[in-house]
Amino acid sequence: MSVVELNPRSVAIMRLLAGDRADRYIGEVWLPSLSAATRSESATLKDLRDAFSHPYRCLQAFYQHYAFSRRGKDRDDLAYMAVQALRRTTAEDQIERLLAEPDGTKVWEAFETVCAERKRKNSEQLNRGLVAGMVELAQEIYRLDGIGSIAGWIVRGVMQTDRLEPQFLRIVDIRGVGPKTTSTLLRDVCHLFTLEDQIDHADRLFLQPVDRWLRMAVEEIAPELDDLEVVDWIVAGKVAKYTRHAGVSGIRFNMGTTYFGVREVHETSRWDEAIQNLLRPGKPARV
């Protein structure tokens, strides 16, 4: 096993971002967003686990929160139309009928209808994989376990093998579902079901969706990376490696870094100043 030398400054940054900032991200951003996406009655971990374990509500959450998160100004409208398509095709207590279908055509046709009603292009090349492809994954899972929850399939895979790569590769293979979206889903499911410590070290990079703030943070903890153009999987791997050696949750570091960037740094030009403030004892956070 290679020896990783961690300097005290890097360890301090990792602990700070994986601590209070991660708590704020979870409480202020993560729990409310996922509760809204799953239509949960309250923002508790138990309610979210129950929701993600149900095949209908898991699909609904994917459409609402993950599928179109990188589509800019159109994401809310696209998410609404996809959720409406699911609702028009089936109901929570009738999801087995959809899961017994051979493919996701019915949901895609409903999406086309909703788009036409709202005078929006359905953009089949971009959207069919996201809409029908995820239904088809749920159908594939249903044929294996008789339930069809995508989150349940992820959890079961980790519990049985300690691995995440098969789930990552299967999801990212769906047209329109990129690595960042896939890693965000895997990160959230694994945090929700407290699976991070069980995952094989080699697969923990799949829990690291990479944004501009994580790219800046990785230079603070992995000094050998001084090129912001390095590919995402290397950034993810370095974060997974260094946080593990520092005894810090990689998931919490990822979440806390996003919170720090969005809520405190605001602009990349302020990064160095914000890091100095972060490390200054007793310095209040800027929100």
C-alpha positions as CSV (number, residue, x, y, z in Angstrom):
1,M,0.0,0.0,0.0
2,S,1.4,3.4,-1.0
3,V,2.1,5.8,1.8
4,V,0.3,9.1,1.5
5,E,1.9,12.1,3.3
6,L,-0.7,14.6,4.5
7,N,0.3,18.0,5.7
8,P,-1.6,19.6,8.6
9,R,-3.1,22.3,6.4
10,S,-4.6,19.8,4.0
11,V,-6.0,17.7,6.9
12,A,-7.5,20.9,8.5
13,I,-9.2,21.8,5.3
14,M,-10.7,18.4,4.8
15,R,-12.0,18.2,8.4
16,L,-13.5,21.7,8.2
17,L,-15.3,21.1,4.9
18,A,-16.5,17.6,5.9
19,G,-17.7,19.0,9.3
20,D,-19.9,22.0,9.8
21,R,-20.2,22.8,6.1
22,A,-21.4,19.3,5.3
23,D,-23.9,19.5,8.1
24,R,-25.2,22.7,6.7
25,Y,-25.4,21.3,3.2
26,I,-27.3,18.3,4.5
27,G,-29.7,20.3,6.6
28,E,-30.2,23.3,4.3
29,V,-29.9,21.8,0.8
30,W,-29.9,18.1,0.6
31,L,-32.7,17.0,2.9
32,P,-35.2,19.7,1.8
33,S,-34.5,19.0,-1.9
34,L,-34.8,15.2,-1.7
35,S,-37.9,15.5,0.5
36,A,-39.6,17.7,-2.1
37,A,-38.5,15.4,-4.9
38,T,-39.9,12.3,-3.2
39,R,-43.0,14.1,-1.9
40,S,-42.1,13.0,1.6
41,E,-44.2,14.2,4.5
42,S,-41.2,15.2,6.5
43,A,-37.5,15.7,5.9
44,T,-36.2,12.8,7.9
45,L,-33.7,10.1,6.8
46,K,-36.3,7.4,7.5
47,D,-38.9,9.0,5.3
48,L,-36.3,9.4,2.5
49,R,-35.1,5.8,2.9
50,D,-38.7,4.6,2.6
51,A,-39.3,6.8,-0.5
52,F,-36.1,5.7,-2.3
53,S,-36.9,2.1,-1.6
54,H,-40.2,2.4,-3.4
55,P,-39.8,2.0,-7.2
56,Y,-42.3,4.7,-8.1
57,R,-41.0,7.3,-5.7
58,C,-37.4,6.5,-6.6
59,L,-38.2,7.1,-10.3
60,Q,-40.0,10.3,-9.4
61,A,-37.1,11.5,-7.4
62,F,-34.7,10.8,-10.2
63,Y,-36.8,12.8,-12.7
64,Q,-37.4,15.7,-10.3
65,H,-34.0,16.0,-8.7
66,Y,-31.3,14.4,-10.9
67,A,-32.2,13.8,-14.5
68,F,-32.2,17.4,-15.7
69,S,-30.1,19.1,-13.0
70,R,-27.5,20.2,-15.6
71,R,-29.9,21.7,-18.1
72,G,-29.7,25.3,-16.9
73,K,-32.9,27.4,-17.1
74,D,-34.9,24.5,-18.6
75,R,-34.3,22.0,-15.8
76,D,-37.4,22.8,-13.7
77,D,-39.7,22.6,-16.7
78,L,-38.2,19.4,-18.0
79,A,-38.4,17.8,-14.5
80,Y,-42.0,18.8,-14.2
81,M,-42.9,17.3,-17.6
82,A,-41.1,14.0,-16.8
83,V,-42.8,13.7,-13.4
84,Q,-46.2,14.4,-15.1
85,A,-45.4,11.7,-17.7
86,L,-44.8,9.2,-15.0
87,R,-48.0,10.1,-13.2
88,R,-50.1,9.8,-16.3
89,T,-48.6,6.4,-17.1
90,T,-49.0,4.8,-13.6
91,A,-49.6,5.4,-10.0
92,E,-47.7,4.7,-6.9
93,D,-49.8,1.7,-6.0
94,Q,-49.9,0.4,-9.6
95,I,-46.2,0.7,-10.5
96,E,-45.9,-3.1,-10.9
97,R,-47.9,-2.9,-14.1
98,L,-45.4,-0.5,-15.6
99,L,-42.4,-2.5,-14.3
100,A,-43.9,-5.6,-16.0
101,E,-43.8,-3.8,-19.4
102,P,-41.0,-4.8,-21.8
103,D,-39.7,-1.2,-22.1
104,G,-40.3,2.5,-21.2
105,T,-42.3,3.4,-24.3
106,K,-45.5,4.3,-22.5
107,V,-43.7,6.8,-20.2
108,W,-41.9,8.3,-23.2
109,E,-45.1,8.7,-25.2
110,A,-46.7,10.4,-22.1
111,F,-43.7,12.8,-22.0
112,E,-44.2,13.6,-25.7
113,T,-47.8,14.4,-25.0
114,V,-47.0,16.7,-22.0
115,C,-44.4,18.5,-24.2
116,A,-46.9,19.0,-26.9
117,E,-49.5,20.4,-24.5
118,R,-46.9,22.9,-23.2
119,K,-45.7,23.7,-26.7
120,R,-42.2,22.4,-25.9
121,K,-39.9,20.3,-28.1
122,N,-39.5,16.8,-26.8
123,S,-35.8,16.7,-27.9
124,E,-35.9,13.0,-28.3
125,Q,-32.1,12.6,-28.8
126,L,-31.5,14.3,-25.4
127,N,-34.4,13.2,-23.4
128,R,-35.6,9.7,-24.4
129,G,-32.7,8.0,-22.6
130,L,-33.3,9.9,-19.4
131,V,-37.1,9.3,-19.5
132,A,-37.5,5.8,-20.9
133,G,-34.0,4.5,-20.1
134,M,-34.4,4.9,-16.4
135,V,-37.8,3.2,-16.5
136,E,-36.2,0.3,-18.4
137,L,-33.5,0.0,-15.7
138,A,-36.2,-0.2,-13.1
139,Q,-37.9,-2.9,-15.2
140,E,-34.7,-4.8,-15.4
141,I,-34.3,-4.6,-11.7
142,Y,-37.9,-5.7,-11.2
143,R,-37.3,-8.8,-13.2
144,L,-34.4,-9.6,-10.8
145,D,-35.9,-8.8,-7.4
146,G,-39.6,-8.3,-7.9
147,I,-39.4,-4.8,-6.5
148,G,-37.8,-2.5,-9.1
149,S,-36.3,0.3,-6.9
150,I,-33.1,1.7,-8.5
151,A,-31.9,2.8,-5.0
152,G,-32.6,-0.7,-3.6
153,W,-30.6,-2.2,-6.4
154,I,-27.6,0.1,-5.6
155,V,-27.9,-0.8,-1.9
156,R,-28.1,-4.5,-2.5
157,G,-25.1,-4.4,-4.8
158,V,-22.9,-2.7,-2.1
159,M,-24.2,-5.0,0.6
160,Q,-23.4,-8.1,-1.4
161,T,-20.1,-7.2,-3.1
162,D,-18.7,-3.9,-1.5
163,R,-18.5,-2.6,-5.1
164,L,-20.2,0.3,-7.0
165,E,-18.5,0.1,-10.4
166,P,-21.2,-2.2,-11.9
167,Q,-24.0,0.1,-10.9
168,F,-22.1,3.2,-12.1
169,L,-21.3,1.6,-15.5
170,R,-24.9,0.4,-15.9
171,I,-26.4,3.8,-15.2
172,V,-23.9,5.9,-17.1
173,D,-24.5,3.7,-20.1
174,I,-28.1,5.1,-20.4
175,R,-28.1,7.8,-23.1
176,G,-28.3,11.2,-21.5
177,V,-27.2,10.2,-18.1
178,G,-23.7,11.5,-17.5
179,P,-21.0,10.6,-15.0
180,K,-21.8,13.6,-12.8
181,T,-25.5,12.8,-12.5
182,T,-24.7,9.1,-11.9
183,S,-22.1,9.9,-9.2
184,T,-24.5,12.4,-7.5
185,L,-27.2,9.7,-7.3
186,L,-24.8,7.1,-6.0
187,R,-23.4,9.5,-3.4
188,D,-26.8,10.4,-2.2
189,V,-28.1,6.8,-2.0
190,C,-24.9,5.7,-0.2
191,H,-25.1,8.5,2.3
192,L,-28.8,7.9,2.9
193,F,-28.3,4.2,3.6
194,T,-24.9,4.7,5.4
195,L,-22.9,2.6,3.0
196,E,-19.8,4.6,2.5
197,D,-17.5,2.7,4.9
198,Q,-18.5,-0.6,3.3
199,I,-17.5,0.4,-0.2
200,D,-14.3,-1.0,-1.6
201,H,-11.6,1.8,-1.6
202,A,-11.2,1.4,-5.4
203,D,-14.8,2.3,-6.0
204,R,-15.2,5.3,-3.7
205,L,-14.3,7.7,-6.6
206,F,-17.8,6.9,-8.0
207,L,-19.2,8.8,-5.0
208,Q,-17.6,12.1,-6.1
209,P,-19.5,14.3,-8.5
210,V,-17.0,16.9,-9.7
211,D,-17.9,20.5,-9.8
212,R,-15.7,23.6,-10.0
213,W,-15.5,23.9,-6.2
214,L,-14.2,20.3,-5.8
215,R,-11.6,21.0,-8.5
216,M,-10.3,23.9,-6.5
217,A,-10.5,22.0,-3.3
218,V,-8.5,19.1,-4.6
219,E,-5.5,21.4,-5.3
220,E,-5.5,22.2,-1.6
221,I,-5.3,18.6,-0.5
222,A,-3.4,17.0,-3.4
223,P,-0.6,19.4,-4.2
224,E,0.6,17.2,-7.1
225,L,-2.5,18.4,-9.0
226,D,-1.8,21.9,-10.1
227,D,-3.7,21.7,-13.4
228,L,-7.4,22.5,-13.3
229,E,-7.8,20.8,-16.7
230,V,-7.2,17.4,-15.2
231,V,-10.1,15.0,-16.1
232,D,-12.9,14.4,-13.6
233,W,-12.1,10.8,-12.7
234,I,-8.6,11.8,-11.6
235,V,-10.1,14.6,-9.4
236,A,-12.6,12.1,-7.9
237,G,-9.9,9.5,-7.3
238,K,-7.6,12.0,-5.5
239,V,-10.5,13.2,-3.3
240,A,-11.5,9.6,-2.4
241,K,-7.8,8.7,-1.6
242,Y,-6.9,11.8,0.4
243,T,-10.1,11.9,2.5
244,R,-9.8,8.2,3.3
245,H,-6.2,8.6,4.5
246,A,-7.2,11.6,6.6
247,G,-10.0,9.7,8.2
248,V,-12.6,11.9,6.7
249,S,-15.9,11.0,4.9
250,G,-15.4,11.5,1.2
251,I,-19.1,12.0,0.8
252,R,-19.3,14.7,3.5
253,F,-16.2,16.4,2.1
254,N,-17.9,16.5,-1.3
255,M,-21.1,18.0,0.1
256,G,-19.3,20.4,2.3
257,T,-17.1,21.7,-0.5
258,T,-20.1,22.4,-2.6
259,Y,-21.7,24.3,0.3
260,F,-18.6,26.2,0.9
261,G,-18.2,27.2,-2.7
262,V,-21.8,28.2,-3.3
263,R,-22.7,29.8,0.0
264,E,-19.4,31.3,1.1
265,V,-16.9,31.7,-1.7
266,H,-19.4,32.7,-4.5
267,E,-16.8,33.5,-7.1
268,T,-13.7,31.5,-7.9
269,S,-11.5,34.6,-7.7
270,R,-12.3,34.7,-4.0
271,W,-11.2,31.1,-3.3
272,D,-7.8,31.8,-1.8
273,E,-9.2,34.5,0.5
274,A,-12.1,32.2,1.5
275,I,-9.7,29.3,2.3
276,Q,-7.6,31.6,4.6
277,N,-10.8,32.7,6.4
278,L,-11.8,29.1,6.7
279,L,-8.6,28.2,8.5
280,R,-8.6,31.3,10.7
281,P,-9.7,30.3,14.2
282,G,-13.0,31.9,15.3
283,K,-13.6,33.4,11.9
284,P,-17.4,33.4,11.2
285,A,-18.6,32.0,7.8
286,R,-19.9,34.3,5.1
287,V,-23.3,33.2,3.9
